[in-house]
Amino acid sequence: MTTTIDAIYEDGKLMLPRPLSLPERSHVRVTIESDPAREAWLKLSEESLTKVWDNQADDVFNELLKK
């Protein structure tokens, strides 16, 4: 039987969104699929947002807001 379910990796464990209908101590095979395109997109997005939000021009606006 093959079942596909998404999980979140947290603190060294795979956290499932719901219990599985398997007998306790069942042996299973876990296949890890990564999405390199998504990871690259997230990294580039973070870099772009950092450039936009972390710059000296923002200091001018912060000073104006204080007035």
Phi and psi in radians as a Rosetta constraint file:
Dihedral C 1 N 2 CA 2 C 2 CIRCULARHARMONIC -2.072 0.35
Dihedral N 2 CA 2 C 2 N 3 CIRCULARHARMONIC 2.252 0.35
Dihedral C 2 N 3 CA 3 C 3 CIRCULARHARMONIC -2.256 0.35
Dihedral N 3 CA 3 C 3 N 4 CIRCULARHARMONIC 2.319 0.35
Dihedral C 3 N 4 CA 4 C 4 CIRCULARHARMONIC -1.918 0.35
Dihedral N 4 CA 4 C 4 N 5 CIRCULARHARMONIC 2.248 0.35
Dihedral C 4 N 5 CA 5 C 5 CIRCULARHARMONIC -2.535 0.35
Dihedral N 5 CA 5 C 5 N 6 CIRCULARHARMONIC 2.432 0.35
Dihedral C 5 N 6 CA 6 C 6 CIRCULARHARMONIC -1.402 0.35
Dihedral N 6 CA 6 C 6 N 7 CIRCULARHARMONIC 2.627 0.35
Dihedral C 6 N 7 CA 7 C 7 CIRCULARHARMONIC -2.504 0.35
Dihedral N 7 CA 7 C 7 N 8 CIRCULARHARMONIC 2.868 0.35
Dihedral C 7 N 8 CA 8 C 8 CIRCULARHARMONIC -2.023 0.35
Dihedral N 8 CA 8 C 8 N 9 CIRCULARHARMONIC 2.298 0.35
Dihedral C 8 N 9 CA 9 C 9 CIRCULARHARMONIC -1.530 0.35
Dihedral N 9 CA 9 C 9 N 10 CIRCULARHARMONIC 2.082 0.35
Dihedral C 9 N 10 CA 10 C 10 CIRCULARHARMONIC -2.550 0.35
Dihedral N 10 CA 10 C 10 N 11 CIRCULARHARMONIC 2.223 0.35
Dihedral C 10 N 11 CA 11 C 11 CIRCULARHARMONIC 0.916 0.35
Dihedral N 11 CA 11 C 11 N 12 CIRCULARHARMONIC 0.704 0.35
Dihedral C 11 N 12 CA 12 C 12 CIRCULARHARMONIC 1.384 0.35
Dihedral N 12 CA 12 C 12 N 13 CIRCULARHARMONIC 0.154 0.35
Dihedral C 12 N 13 CA 13 C 13 CIRCULARHARMONIC -2.273 0.35
Dihedral N 13 CA 13 C 13 N 14 CIRCULARHARMONIC 2.634 0.35
Dihedral C 13 N 14 CA 14 C 14 CIRCULARHARMONIC -1.548 0.35
Dihedral N 14 CA 14 C 14 N 15 CIRCULARHARMONIC 2.115 0.35
Dihedral C 14 N 15 CA 15 C 15 CIRCULARHARMONIC -1.780 0.35
Dihedral N 15 CA 15 C 15 N 16 CIRCULARHARMONIC 2.099 0.35
Dihedral C 15 N 16 CA 16 C 16 CIRCULARHARMONIC -1.579 0.35
Dihedral N 16 CA 16 C 16 N 17 CIRCULARHARMONIC 2.570 0.35
Dihedral C 16 N 17 CA 17 C 17 CIRCULARHARMONIC -1.263 0.35
Dihedral N 17 CA 17 C 17 N 18 CIRCULARHARMONIC -0.340 0.35
Dihedral C 17 N 18 CA 18 C 18 CIRCULARHARMONIC -2.712 0.35
Dihedral N 18 CA 18 C 18 N 19 CIRCULARHARMONIC 2.764 0.35
Dihedral C 18 N 19 CA 19 C 19 CIRCULARHARMONIC -1.142 0.35
Dihedral N 19 CA 19 C 19 N 20 CIRCULARHARMONIC 2.656 0.35
Dihedral C 19 N 20 CA 20 C 20 CIRCULARHARMONIC -1.736 0.35
Dihedral N 20 CA 20 C 20 N 21 CIRCULARHARMONIC 2.617 0.35
Dihedral C 20 N 21 CA 21 C 21 CIRCULARHARMONIC -1.527 0.35
Dihedral N 21 CA 21 C 21 N 22 CIRCULARHARMONIC 1.233 0.35
Dihedral C 21 N 22 CA 22 C 22 CIRCULARHARMONIC -2.198 0.35
Dihedral N 22 CA 22 C 22 N 23 CIRCULARHARMONIC 2.593 0.35
Dihedral C 22 N 23 CA 23 C 23 CIRCULARHARMONIC -1.136 0.35
Dihedral N 23 CA 23 C 23 N 24 CIRCULARHARMONIC 2.591 0.35
Dihedral C 23 N 24 CA 24 C 24 CIRCULARHARMONIC -0.955 0.35
Dihedral N 24 CA 24 C 24 N 25 CIRCULARHARMONIC 2.511 0.35
Dihedral C 24 N 25 CA 25 C 25 CIRCULARHARMONIC 1.132 0.35
Dihedral N 25 CA 25 C 25 N 26 CIRCULARHARMONIC 0.390 0.35
Dihedral C 25 N 26 CA 26 C 26 CIRCULARHARMONIC -1.136 0.35
Dihedral N 26 CA 26 C 26 N 27 CIRCULARHARMONIC 2.497 0.35
Dihedral C 26 N 27 CA 27 C 27 CIRCULARHARMONIC -1.515 0.35
Dihedral N 27 CA 27 C 27 N 28 CIRCULARHARMONIC 2.276 0.35
Dihedral C 27 N 28 CA 28 C 28 CIRCULARHARMONIC -2.291 0.35
Dihedral N 28 CA 28 C 28 N 29 CIRCULARHARMONIC 2.833 0.35
Dihedral C 28 N 29 CA 29 C 29 CIRCULARHARMONIC -1.991 0.35
Dihedral N 29 CA 29 C 29 N 30 CIRCULARHARMONIC 2.217 0.35
Dihedral C 29 N 30 CA 30 C 30 CIRCULARHARMONIC -1.859 0.35
Dihedral N 30 CA 30 C 30 N 31 CIRCULARHARMONIC 2.241 0.35
Dihedral C 30 N 31 CA 31 C 31 CIRCULARHARMONIC -1.955 0.35
Dihedral N 31 CA 31 C 31 N 32 CIRCULARHARMONIC 2.157 0.35
Dihedral C 31 N 32 CA 32 C 32 CIRCULARHARMONIC -1.658 0.35
Dihedral N 32 CA 32 C 32 N 33 CIRCULARHARMONIC 2.097 0.35
Dihedral C 32 N 33 CA 33 C 33 CIRCULARHARMONIC -1.916 0.35
Dihedral N 33 CA 33 C 33 N 34 CIRCULARHARMONIC 2.188 0.35
Dihedral C 33 N 34 CA 34 C 34 CIRCULARHARMONIC -1.830 0.35
Dihedral N 34 CA 34 C 34 N 35 CIRCULARHARMONIC 2.816 0.35
Dihedral C 34 N 35 CA 35 C 35 CIRCULARHARMONIC -2.134 0.35
Dihedral N 35 CA 35 C 35 N 36 CIRCULARHARMONIC 1.490 0.35
Dihedral C 35 N 36 CA 36 C 36 CIRCULARHARMONIC -1.022 0.35
Dihedral N 36 CA 36 C 36 N 37 CIRCULARHARMONIC -0.608 0.35
Dihedral C 36 N 37 CA 37 C 37 CIRCULARHARMONIC -1.130 0.35
Dihedral N 37 CA 37 C 37 N 38 CIRCULARHARMONIC -0.739 0.35
Dihedral C 37 N 38 CA 38 C 38 CIRCULARHARMONIC -1.139 0.35
Dihedral N 38 CA 38 C 38 N 39 CIRCULARHARMONIC -0.775 0.35
Dihedral C 38 N 39 CA 39 C 39 CIRCULARHARMONIC -1.067 0.35
Dihedral N 39 CA 39 C 39 N 40 CIRCULARHARMONIC -0.728 0.35
Dihedral C 39 N 40 CA 40 C 40 CIRCULARHARMONIC -1.136 0.35
Dihedral N 40 CA 40 C 40 N 41 CIRCULARHARMONIC -0.722 0.35
Dihedral C 40 N 41 CA 41 C 41 CIRCULARHARMONIC -1.095 0.35
Dihedral N 41 CA 41 C 41 N 42 CIRCULARHARMONIC -0.759 0.35
Dihedral C 41 N 42 CA 42 C 42 CIRCULARHARMONIC -1.096 0.35
Dihedral N 42 CA 42 C 42 N 43 CIRCULARHARMONIC -0.707 0.35
Dihedral C 42 N 43 CA 43 C 43 CIRCULARHARMONIC -1.132 0.35
Dihedral N 43 CA 43 C 43 N 44 CIRCULARHARMONIC -0.797 0.35
Dihedral C 43 N 44 CA 44 C 44 CIRCULARHARMONIC -1.127 0.35
Dihedral N 44 CA 44 C 44 N 45 CIRCULARHARMONIC -0.672 0.35
Dihedral C 44 N 45 CA 45 C 45 CIRCULARHARMONIC -1.089 0.35
Dihedral N 45 CA 45 C 45 N 46 CIRCULARHARMONIC -0.773 0.35
Dihedral C 45 N 46 CA 46 C 46 CIRCULARHARMONIC -1.092 0.35
Dihedral N 46 CA 46 C 46 N 47 CIRCULARHARMONIC -0.746 0.35
Dihedral C 46 N 47 CA 47 C 47 CIRCULARHARMONIC -1.100 0.35
Dihedral N 47 CA 47 C 47 N 48 CIRCULARHARMONIC -0.737 0.35
Dihedral C 47 N 48 CA 48 C 48 CIRCULARHARMONIC -1.138 0.35
Dihedral N 48 CA 48 C 48 N 49 CIRCULARHARMONIC -0.773 0.35
Dihedral C 48 N 49 CA 49 C 49 CIRCULARHARMONIC -1.133 0.35
Dihedral N 49 CA 49 C 49 N 50 CIRCULARHARMONIC -0.644 0.35
Dihedral C 49 N 50 CA 50 C 50 CIRCULARHARMONIC -1.091 0.35
Dihedral N 50 CA 50 C 50 N 51 CIRCULARHARMONIC -0.731 0.35
Dihedral C 50 N 51 CA 51 C 51 CIRCULARHARMONIC -1.115 0.35
Dihedral N 51 CA 51 C 51 N 52 CIRCULARHARMONIC -0.689 0.35
Dihedral C 51 N 52 CA 52 C 52 CIRCULARHARMONIC -1.256 0.35
Dihedral N 52 CA 52 C 52 N 53 CIRCULARHARMONIC -0.748 0.35
Dihedral C 52 N 53 CA 53 C 53 CIRCULARHARMONIC -1.564 0.35
Dihedral N 53 CA 53 C 53 N 54 CIRCULARHARMONIC -0.388 0.35
Dihedral C 53 N 54 CA 54 C 54 CIRCULARHARMONIC -1.962 0.35
Dihedral N 54 CA 54 C 54 N 55 CIRCULARHARMONIC 1.370 0.35
Dihedral C 54 N 55 CA 55 C 55 CIRCULARHARMONIC -2.571 0.35
Dihedral N 55 CA 55 C 55 N 56 CIRCULARHARMONIC 2.872 0.35
Dihedral C 55 N 56 CA 56 C 56 CIRCULARHARMONIC -1.200 0.35
Dihedral N 56 CA 56 C 56 N 57 CIRCULARHARMONIC -0.456 0.35
Dihedral C 56 N 57 CA 57 C 57 CIRCULARHARMONIC -1.065 0.35
Dihedral N 57 CA 57 C 57 N 58 CIRCULARHARMONIC -0.562 0.35
Dihedral C 57 N 58 CA 58 C 58 CIRCULARHARMONIC -1.097 0.35
Dihedral N 58 CA 58 C 58 N 59 CIRCULARHARMONIC -0.531 0.35
Dihedral C 58 N 59 CA 59 C 59 CIRCULARHARMONIC -1.056 0.35
Dihedral N 59 CA 59 C 59 N 60 CIRCULARHARMONIC -0.630 0.35
Dihedral C 59 N 60 CA 60 C 60 CIRCULARHARMONIC -1.078 0.35
Dihedral N 60 CA 60 C 60 N 61 CIRCULARHARMONIC -0.802 0.35
Dihedral C 60 N 61 CA 61 C 61 CIRCULARHARMONIC -1.163 0.35
Dihedral N 61 CA 61 C 61 N 62 CIRCULARHARMONIC -0.664 0.35
Dihedral C 61 N 62 CA 62 C 62 CIRCULARHARMONIC -1.086 0.35
Dihedral N 62 CA 62 C 62 N 63 CIRCULARHARMONIC -0.695 0.35
Dihedral C 62 N 63 CA 63 C 63 CIRCULARHARMONIC -1.146 0.35
Dihedral N 63 CA 63 C 63 N 64 CIRCULARHARMONIC -0.690 0.35
Dihedral C 63 N 64 CA 64 C 64 CIRCULARHARMONIC -1.128 0.35
Dihedral N 64 CA 64 C 64 N 65 CIRCULARHARMONIC -0.632 0.35
Dihedral C 64 N 65 CA 65 C 65 CIRCULARHARMONIC -1.175 0.35
Dihedral N 65 CA 65 C 65 N 66 CIRCULARHARMONIC -0.483 0.35
Dihedral C 65 N 66 CA 66 C 66 CIRCULARHARMONIC -1.255 0.35
Dihedral N 66 CA 66 C 66 N 67 CIRCULARHARMONIC -0.381 0.35
